[in-house]
Amino acid sequence: MEVSQKNKEIGQYVADDFRTAAIFSKYKIDFCCNGNRTVAEACKKKDINEAKIIEELNNVLKAKTTQSIDYNSWPLDLLVEYIEKKHHRYVEEKIPVLLQFLNKLCRVHGTRHPELFKINELFTASAGELASHMKKEELILFPFVKRMVNAKLKNEAIQSPQFGTVENPIAMMKEEHDNEGQRFRDIAELTDNYNPPADACNTYKVTFAMLEEFEKDLHLHIHLENNILFPKAIALETQFD
């Protein structure tokens, strides 16, 4: 499969084959929050060789693998369940551990590494925002998506939601995704891309590794929503007009 669509957006590449996310991540091109750009636009902004990235994308797309999950083909209600049980639970499980570790690092290493206080502040803010964000999805947006899928299967009408149209909560969720994307870009910069300093203890190393893993999971989480779930939910709603 050759990459030839000049106007294809980054988010669509990743939606079609998530293996391409590794290429964009390598060049620090945001595919989740800022996935609505072409490769050419992203390369121009970062002064990166576009031909080199296109070649790497081609190589990934041509490589056959059984490990690539085709999220794009999943029914919307299954995707919603997966996001909630896989990614929401991951966030809920990791946040308390990371907060405990970051607080300890600030106490023990904060004098020599004052950037730890800012990292802790950013992650603590992210933890609070993500908890609120996920509850809104679980209580408002996701149940409505499931109702639409069910109504479509039964060929029934659907009652208009209190929020008017599904585009309203989606716009709010996308804005909140942007905020978290920026927060983690700041954390990545402050941690030197999650590389602990030479005098780092094991807790220091583990914490940075966990933060990096958390960011990667968040990228996939946001990608599944911004680039697959949300556009399909908006398209599905138009079928009830």
C-alpha positions in Angstrom: 0.0 0.0 0.0 1.8 3.1 -1.2 1.3 6.5 0.6 0.3 8.8 -2.2 -2.6 10.8 -0.8 -1.1 14.3 -0.5 -4.1 15.6 1.4 -4.5 12.6 3.8 -4.4 13.8 7.4 -2.0 12.4 10.0 -5.0 11.2 12.2 -6.4 9.3 9.2 -3.0 7.5 8.7 -3.1 6.3 12.3 -6.8 5.5 12.1 -6.2 3.3 9.1 -3.1 1.6 10.6 -2.0 2.3 14.2 1.5 1.1 13.5 2.1 4.5 11.8 1.8 6.1 15.2 5.3 5.0 16.0 6.7 7.0 13.1 4.9 10.2 14.1 5.9 9.7 17.7 9.6 9.2 16.7 9.6 12.6 15.0 7.5 14.2 17.8 4.6 14.8 15.4 1.3 14.9 17.4 -1.1 12.4 15.8 -3.8 12.5 18.5 -4.8 16.1 19.4 -3.3 17.7 16.2 -4.0 14.9 13.8 -6.0 17.1 11.5 -2.9 18.1 9.5 -1.2 16.6 6.5 2.3 15.1 6.7 3.6 18.0 4.5 2.2 20.6 6.9 3.6 18.9 10.0 7.0 18.4 8.4 7.2 22.1 7.2 6.4 23.3 10.7 9.1 21.1 12.3 11.6 21.5 9.4 11.7 17.7 8.9 12.4 15.8 5.7 8.9 14.9 4.4 10.2 12.3 1.9 12.0 10.4 4.7 8.8 10.2 6.8 6.8 9.1 3.7 9.3 6.4 3.0 9.1 5.1 6.6 5.3 5.2 6.5 5.4 3.1 3.3 7.7 0.6 4.9 5.3 0.2 7.9 2.2 0.0 5.8 3.7 -2.6 3.5 4.9 -4.8 6.4 2.3 -7.5 7.2 1.6 -8.1 10.9 -1.0 -9.9 13.0 -0.3 -7.5 15.9 -1.9 -4.4 14.2 -5.4 -3.9 15.7 -8.0 -2.6 13.2 -9.9 -0.3 15.6 -11.4 1.5 12.6 -13.5 -1.6 11.7 -14.9 -2.1 15.2 -18.6 -1.3 16.0 -18.9 1.9 17.9 -20.4 0.4 21.0 -17.5 -2.1 21.2 -15.0 0.8 20.8 -16.7 2.7 23.6 -16.5 -0.4 25.9 -12.8 -0.9 25.0 -11.9 2.7 25.7 -13.6 2.7 29.0 -12.4 -0.7 30.2 -8.8 -0.5 28.8 -7.8 3.2 28.8 -10.1 4.7 31.5 -9.2 1.9 33.9 -5.5 2.3 33.1 -5.6 6.0 34.0 -7.5 5.3 37.2 -4.9 2.6 38.2 -1.8 4.5 37.4 -2.6 8.0 38.7 -2.4 7.2 42.5 0.9 5.4 42.0 2.4 8.2 40.0 1.2 10.8 42.4 2.8 8.9 45.3 6.1 8.5 43.5 6.2 12.1 42.3 5.6 13.4 45.8 8.4 11.2 47.1 10.8 12.5 44.4 10.0 16.1 45.3 10.8 15.4 49.0 14.0 13.5 48.3 15.4 15.1 45.1 13.6 18.4 44.8 16.5 20.5 46.1 18.9 19.2 43.5 16.2 18.9 40.8 13.6 21.7 41.3 12.0 20.8 37.9 10.4 17.9 39.8 8.0 20.3 41.5 6.7 21.6 38.2 6.4 18.0 36.8 4.4 17.1 39.9 2.2 20.2 39.6 1.5 19.4 35.9 0.7 15.7 36.5 -1.5 16.5 39.5 -3.5 18.9 37.4 -3.7 16.3 34.6 -4.9 13.7 37.1 -7.8 15.9 38.3 -8.8 16.9 34.8 -8.7 13.4 33.4 -10.9 12.1 36.3 -13.5 14.7 35.5 -13.1 14.2 31.7 -13.6 10.4 31.9 -16.7 10.7 34.1 -18.3 13.1 31.6 -17.6 10.6 28.9 -18.9 7.6 30.9 -22.1 9.4 32.1 -23.0 11.6 29.2 -21.3 10.9 25.8 -20.7 7.2 25.8 -24.2 6.2 26.9 -25.7 8.3 24.1 -23.3 6.7 21.5 -24.5 3.3 22.7 -28.2 4.4 22.4 -27.6 5.5 18.9 -26.0 2.2 17.9 -28.8 0.3 19.5 -31.5 2.4 17.9 -29.8 2.0 14.5 -29.7 -1.8 14.8 -33.4 -1.8 15.7 -34.3 0.8 13.1 -35.9 3.0 15.8 -36.0 6.7 16.3 -33.9 8.3 19.1 -34.8 11.0 21.5 -32.8 14.2 21.2 -30.3 14.4 24.1 -30.3 17.3 26.5 -27.0 18.5 25.1 -28.7 19.1 21.7 -26.3 17.3 19.3 -23.4 14.9 19.9 -21.1 17.5 18.4 -21.4 19.7 21.6 -19.9 17.2 24.2 -17.4 16.1 21.5 -16.2 19.7 21.0 -15.7 19.9 24.8 -13.9 16.6 25.0 -11.6 17.5 22.1 -10.7 20.8 23.8 -9.9 18.9 27.0 -7.8 16.5 25.0 -5.8 19.4 23.6 -5.1 20.6 27.1 -3.8 17.3 28.2 -1.7 16.9 25.1 0.0 20.3 25.9 0.5 19.3 29.5 2.3 16.2 28.6 4.4 18.0 26.0 5.5 20.2 28.9 6.2 17.2 31.1 8.2 15.5 28.3 10.3 18.7 28.0 10.9 19.0 31.7 11.9 15.3 32.0 14.3 15.5 29.0 11.9 13.1 27.2 11.7 10.9 30.3 15.5 10.5 30.6 16.3 10.5 34.3 19.5 12.3 35.5 22.7 10.6 36.2 22.1 10.6 40.0 18.6 9.1 39.7 17.6 6.4 42.2 15.5 3.4 41.1 12.2 5.2 42.1 13.3 8.2 39.9 13.9 5.9 37.0 10.7 3.9 37.5 8.6 7.1 37.8 10.0 8.5 34.5 9.4 5.2 32.8 5.8 5.2 34.1 5.2 8.8 33.0 6.4 7.9 29.5 4.1 4.8 29.4 1.2 7.0 30.7 1.8 9.5 27.9 1.9 6.7 25.2 -1.4 5.2 26.5 -2.9 8.7 26.6 -1.9 9.2 22.9 -3.6 6.0 21.9 -6.6 6.8 24.1 -7.1 10.3 22.5 -6.4 9.0 19.0 -9.2 6.4 19.3 -11.6 9.1 20.3 -10.6 12.1 18.2 -9.8 10.2 15.0 -12.3 7.2 15.1 -15.0 7.4 17.7 -16.0 11.1 17.5 -16.2 11.4 13.6 -18.2 8.2 13.5 -20.6 9.2 16.3 -21.2 12.5 14.5 -21.8 10.7 11.2 -24.2 8.2 12.9 -26.2 11.0 14.5 -26.9 12.5 11.0 -28.7 9.2 10.0 -31.5 10.0 12.5 -32.4 13.3 11.0 
